[in-house]
Amino acid sequence: MTAQRAISTPEAVAQPGLVLVPPPAASPLADLLALLSGGVVRLEHVDLVELANEEYEGLDPDVDVETWSAARIALDDYLYAVAEQRRVGGPRARGMHYDLCRYVLPFLLEWRVTDHGPLRVDRLKTSDLDRFAQTLAGEKPLPAATVVADMLGRDRLALTCHWLSGAEAELVTGMPWRELVAVVPVHRDALGRELVRAMDLRTAGLLVPGAQCTPHGLSKATAENVLAVARGAWARAVNVGVELRGNPKSVLAKAPLADKRQREPRATARVWVPLERCYQIAAALNPLHQVTFWALRLAGLRDSEWFGLYLTDWTPGWLHPGHVGGRVRDVRDERGQLVRTEVRAGTKGSVEGASPSGGRSTAPLQVCCTDAWPSPLRSTG
């Protein structure tokens, strides 16, 4: 992770949410911590999984965490769960990384900002979680950094858009830089580069019209997963000695209204196709696509199981997929670190699928499927 780290200039100290930070740090984690503490730090890339693998050394028991920002305790909860306790696997760790960088951390950096910095952990209230739940349901606007990240492209994480360069600010506002600097606070980093905050662009009403009006309500199940990450930060704060009132478990995710949904609900009705029609479709496919067709549709394999299928997983009349593939996943190695791999042992349908050792599913093949199997593959049985 690379970053441009900055010291707040005297004129910037009076702006809400800014605090003085020490000189440029030597590690990506220190840069990220400075940003979450209210420093002027422009991140170009962030990967919390990489940080959990390389840099987390545990919480110093002598540290007074009550002075931390809520965003910083949320990061510490993630690193504690992934790096120290290893209580989440690769897919969940990657999902939490995305939830933190897109929703949780930008929200905590922009919500209830004061002249002394972002929202402090000892000032957290259940009403803050209520507001966050409303945001996830599409009833309240997304953090400005999240809106800007969507405007700049799918590869951008909202956390990297908290501070913007002049070129980025021009792109999301449609205004030349010389006009922007007259209406929004400008801050210089340690290299003298001028930066602006996404939330200041929103306050000035300069984001491109319509960018903040796009429906963004998440499904109830997805919102609950994101909200669980925010609740984890609350629980972590209490566990390390911060006195907080209220019960975060009382704040629940809710389904978005129809006009607030980011996506339409997925259709649940299944259409059954007669076997004779399947034969007709397969006859028009090349051999490779015939294998795919029979495996996915009639054997009931998941896409990931098909991409992880080996020839040795096939026996006459049966398929025994023991791996999943098709996309890069994070898997714990023998050292307990998360590494990227294209195929991992274990399937979702197996009892041991969530364990590092993996497990196998079993899919029966009817005689008609076995007969339709391409002869080179059939002969391996």
C-alpha positions in Angstrom: 0.0 0.0 0.0 1.4 3.4 -1.0 0.3 6.7 0.4 0.9 10.4 0.5 1.1 11.4 4.1 0.7 15.0 5.2 0.9 17.4 8.2 -2.0 19.7 8.7 -1.0 23.3 7.9 -2.0 26.0 10.4 -4.8 27.2 8.2 -6.2 23.6 8.1 -6.3 23.1 11.9 -9.4 25.2 12.2 -11.3 23.0 9.8 -13.5 20.3 11.4 -12.0 16.8 11.5 -8.3 17.8 11.2 -5.6 17.2 13.7 -1.9 17.5 13.7 0.0 14.3 12.7 3.6 13.5 13.1 6.1 13.5 10.1 5.7 10.9 7.3 5.6 7.3 8.6 7.6 4.4 7.4 4.8 1.8 7.1 1.5 1.5 5.4 -0.2 0.7 8.7 1.0 3.9 10.2 -0.3 5.9 7.2 -3.7 4.3 7.6 -3.8 4.9 11.3 -2.9 8.6 10.8 -5.8 8.9 8.3 -8.3 7.3 10.7 -7.1 9.6 13.4 -7.9 12.7 11.4 -4.6 13.3 9.6 -4.3 14.6 6.1 -3.3 11.4 4.4 -4.1 10.5 0.8 -4.1 6.7 0.3 -3.6 5.4 -3.2 -4.1 1.8 -2.3 -5.2 -0.2 0.8 -5.5 -3.9 1.4 -6.4 -4.8 5.0 -5.8 -8.4 4.4 -2.1 -7.6 3.5 -1.9 -5.5 6.7 -3.2 -8.3 8.8 -0.6 -10.7 7.4 2.4 -8.4 7.8 2.1 -5.6 10.4 -0.4 -6.2 13.2 1.4 -6.9 16.5 -1.5 -6.6 18.9 -2.8 -3.8 21.1 -0.5 -2.3 23.7 -2.2 -2.7 27.1 -0.9 0.7 28.2 -2.6 2.6 25.3 -5.5 4.8 26.3 -8.0 3.8 23.5 -10.6 6.2 24.7 -8.7 8.9 22.8 -8.9 6.9 19.6 -11.4 7.6 16.8 -14.2 5.2 16.2 -12.7 4.5 12.8 -9.4 3.4 14.3 -11.1 1.0 16.8 -13.0 -0.5 13.9 -9.7 -1.2 12.1 -8.2 -2.7 15.3 -11.2 -5.0 15.6 -10.6 -6.3 12.1 -6.9 -6.8 12.6 -7.5 -8.5 16.0 -10.1 -10.9 14.5 -8.1 -11.7 11.3 -4.5 -11.6 12.4 -4.4 -12.4 16.1 -7.4 -14.6 16.7 -7.7 -15.9 13.2 -11.4 -16.5 13.8 -12.5 -15.7 10.2 -11.5 -17.4 7.0 -10.3 -15.9 3.8 -13.6 -15.1 2.1 -15.0 -13.4 5.2 -11.8 -11.5 5.8 -11.9 -10.2 2.2 -15.6 -9.4 2.6 -14.9 -7.4 5.8 -12.1 -5.6 4.1 -14.6 -4.4 1.4 -17.3 -3.5 4.0 -14.9 -1.5 6.1 -13.3 0.4 3.2 -16.5 1.1 1.4 -19.0 1.7 4.2 -17.9 1.6 7.8 -14.6 3.6 7.8 -15.8 6.3 5.5 -19.0 6.7 7.5 -17.1 7.0 10.8 -14.7 9.5 9.3 -17.5 11.8 8.1 -20.2 11.4 10.7 -20.3 13.8 13.6 -16.9 15.3 12.8 -15.7 18.0 15.2 -12.9 20.6 15.3 -10.8 18.0 17.2 -11.1 15.2 14.7 -13.4 12.4 13.6 -15.9 10.8 16.0 -14.2 9.5 19.1 -14.8 6.0 20.3 -15.9 7.1 23.7 -18.7 9.2 22.1 -20.2 6.4 20.2 -24.0 6.0 20.6 -26.5 3.5 19.4 -28.0 6.4 17.5 -24.9 6.4 15.4 -25.5 2.7 14.4 -29.1 3.6 13.7 -27.9 6.2 11.3 -25.6 3.7 9.7 -28.4 1.2 9.3 -30.5 3.9 7.6 -27.6 4.6 5.2 -27.3 0.9 4.3 -31.1 0.8 3.7 -30.8 3.7 1.2 -32.7 6.1 3.5 -29.7 8.3 4.2 -27.0 9.4 1.8 -23.8 7.4 1.4 -20.6 8.9 2.7 -19.2 11.4 0.3 -16.0 9.3 -0.2 -18.2 6.3 -1.2 -20.1 8.5 -3.8 -16.8 9.8 -5.2 -15.3 6.3 -5.4 -18.3 5.2 -7.5 -17.8 8.1 -9.8 -14.1 7.4 -10.3 -14.6 3.7 -11.1 -15.3 0.3 -9.7 -11.7 -0.3 -8.8 -11.6 2.6 -6.3 -12.2 2.0 -2.6 -14.0 4.7 -0.8 -11.3 4.9 1.8 -8.8 6.0 -0.8 -11.2 8.9 -1.8 -11.4 10.6 1.6 -8.7 13.0 0.3 -8.7 13.9 -3.4 -6.1 15.4 -5.7 -6.9 18.4 -7.8 -7.4 16.3 -10.9 -9.8 14.0 -9.1 -11.7 16.9 -7.6 -12.1 18.5 -11.0 -13.4 15.2 -12.4 -16.1 14.6 -9.8 -17.3 18.3 -9.7 -16.9 19.4 -13.3 -15.2 22.6 -12.1 -11.7 23.9 -12.8 -9.3 23.8 -9.8 -9.0 27.6 -9.7 -12.7 27.9 -9.0 -12.7 25.0 -6.5 -10.0 26.5 -4.3 -12.2 29.6 -3.8 -15.1 27.7 -2.2 -13.6 24.6 -0.4 -10.8 24.3 2.1 -7.5 23.2 0.6 -4.8 21.4 2.5 -1.2 20.6 1.6 0.5 17.3 2.2 4.1 16.8 3.3 5.2 17.1 -0.3 3.3 20.4 -0.8 0.6 18.9 -2.9 -2.9 20.4 -2.5 -5.7 18.1 -1.4 -9.4 18.5 -0.7 -11.8 16.3 1.2 -14.7 14.6 -0.4 -17.0 15.6 2.4 -16.1 19.3 1.9 -17.1 19.0 -1.8 -20.5 17.7 -0.6 -20.9 20.4 2.0 -20.3 23.0 -0.7 -22.8 21.3 -3.0 -20.2 20.7 -5.7 -20.6 17.0 -6.5 -22.0 16.3 -9.9 -25.8 16.6 -9.7 -27.5 13.2 -9.5 -24.4 11.4 -8.2 -25.8 11.3 -4.7 -29.4 10.4 -5.7 -28.7 6.9 -7.1 -30.6 4.2 -5.1 -28.1 2.4 -2.9 -30.2 0.3 -0.4 -28.7 -3.1 0.2 -30.7 -6.3 0.8 -31.4 -7.0 4.4 -29.0 -10.0 4.5 -26.2 -7.9 3.0 -26.8 -5.0 5.2 -26.8 -7.2 8.3 -23.3 -8.5 7.3 -22.0 -4.9 7.0 -23.7 -3.8 10.2 -22.1 -6.7 12.0 -18.7 -5.2 11.2 -19.8 -1.9 12.8 -21.1 -3.8 15.9 -17.8 -5.6 16.1 -16.0 -2.2 16.6 -18.4 -1.4 19.4 -17.7 -4.7 21.1 -14.0 -4.3 20.7 -14.1 -0.9 22.3 -15.9 -2.3 25.3 -13.5 -5.2 25.6 -10.5 -2.9 25.8 -12.0 -0.7 28.5 -14.1 2.0 26.8 -17.3 2.7 28.7 -20.2 2.8 26.3 -23.9 2.9 27.0 -26.5 1.1 25.0 -26.9 -2.2 23.3 -25.6 -2.3 19.7 -27.4 -5.6 19.2 -30.7 -3.7 19.4 -29.8 -2.0 16.0 -30.9 -4.3 13.2 -30.6 -4.1 9.5 -33.8 -3.6 7.5 -35.0 -4.3 4.0 -34.9 -1.2 1.7 -38.1 0.2 0.2 -38.7 -0.6 -3.4 -37.5 2.8 -4.7 -34.4 2.7 -2.5 -33.0 -0.7 -3.7 -29.6 -0.8 -5.3 -30.6 -3.9 -7.2 -33.9 -5.6 -7.8 -34.5 -8.8 -5.7 -33.3 -12.0 -7.5 -36.1 -14.1 -8.9 -36.6 -17.2 -6.9 -38.9 -19.1 -9.2 -37.3 -22.1 -11.0 -38.1 -23.1 -14.5 -37.9 -26.8 -15.1 -36.7 -27.8 -18.6 -37.7 -31.3 -19.9 -34.9 -33.8 -20.4 -35.7 -34.0 -24.1 -35.1 -30.3 -24.4 -31.7 -30.7 -22.6 -30.7 -33.3 -25.2 -31.5 -30.9 -28.0 -29.5 -28.1 -26.4 -26.5 -30.3 -25.8 -26.6 -31.6 -29.4 -25.9 -28.0 -30.6 -22.9 -27.5 -28.3 -19.3 -28.4 -28.8 -17.9 -31.2 -26.5 -16.4 -28.9 -23.9 -19.7 -27.0 -23.5 -21.6 -30.3 -23.4 -19.5 -31.3 -20.4 -20.2 -27.9 -18.7 -23.9 -28.2 -19.5 -24.4 -31.6 -18.0 -22.2 -31.0 -15.0 -23.9 -27.7 -14.0 -27.5 -28.4 -14.9 -28.1 -32.1 -14.4 -25.4 -32.9 -11.8 -26.3 -29.8 -9.9 -22.7 -28.5 -9.5 -22.0 -25.0 -8.5 -20.0 -22.8 -10.8 -17.1 -22.8 -8.4 -17.2 -26.6 -8.1 -17.1 -27.0 -11.9 -14.0 -24.7 -12.1 -12.3 -26.8 -9.4 -13.2 -30.2 -11.0 -10.4 -32.7 -11.7 -10.6 -35.7 -14.0 -10.0 -37.9 -11.0 -13.2 -36.5 -9.4 -15.3 -38.4 -11.9 -16.3 -42.1 -11.6 -19.0 -43.9 -13.6 -22.3 -42.6 -12.4 -20.8 -40.2 -9.8 -19.0 -36.9 -9.4 -17.0 -36.1 -6.3 -15.8 -32.5 -6.5 -13.3 -31.7 -3.8 -12.1 -28.2 -4.8 -13.5 -24.9 -5.9 -12.1 -22.5 -8.4 -13.0 -19.9 -11.0 -11.8 -16.9 -9.1 -9.0 -15.9 -6.7 -9.6 -16.6 -3.1 -7.8 -15.9 0.2 -6.9 -19.2 2.0 -4.9 -19.6 5.2 -1.6 -21.4 4.8 0.3 -23.5 7.3 1.6 -20.3 9.0 -1.9 -19.0 9.5 -1.5 -16.2 6.9 -4.0 -15.5 4.2 -2.6 -16.1 0.7 -4.2 -15.7 -2.7 -5.0 -18.9 -4.7 -7.1 -19.8 -7.7 -8.2 -23.2 -6.4 -8.8 -24.3 -2.8 -9.7 -27.6 -1.2 -13.2 -28.1 0.1 -16.6 -27.3 -1.4 -19.5 -25.3 0.0 -21.7 -28.4 -0.1 -19.3 -30.5 2.0 -19.4 -30.7 5.8 -15.7 -29.8 6.1 -15.9 -27.2 3.3 -15.0 -24.3 5.7 -11.9 -26.0 7.1 -8.4 -25.7 5.6 -8.4 -29.4 4.9 -11.5 -29.1 2.8 -14.2 -31.7 2.0 -16.0 -33.3 -0.9 -19.5 -33.1 -2.3 -21.1 -36.0 -4.0 -23.3 -35.5 -7.1 -25.0 -38.5 -8.7 -25.1 -38.8 -12.5 -28.0 -40.6 -14.1 -27.4 -43.1 -16.9 -28.4 -40.6 -19.5 -25.7 -38.2 -18.2 -23.0 -40.8 -18.2 -23.9 -41.8 -21.8 -23.8 -38.2 -22.9 -20.4 -37.7 -21.3 -17.6 -37.2 -23.9 -15.8 -40.4 -24.6 -12.2 -39.2 -23.6 -13.5 -38.3 -20.1 -15.8 -41.3 -19.8 -12.8 -43.6 -20.5 -10.9 -42.2 -17.5 -13.4 -43.8 -15.1 
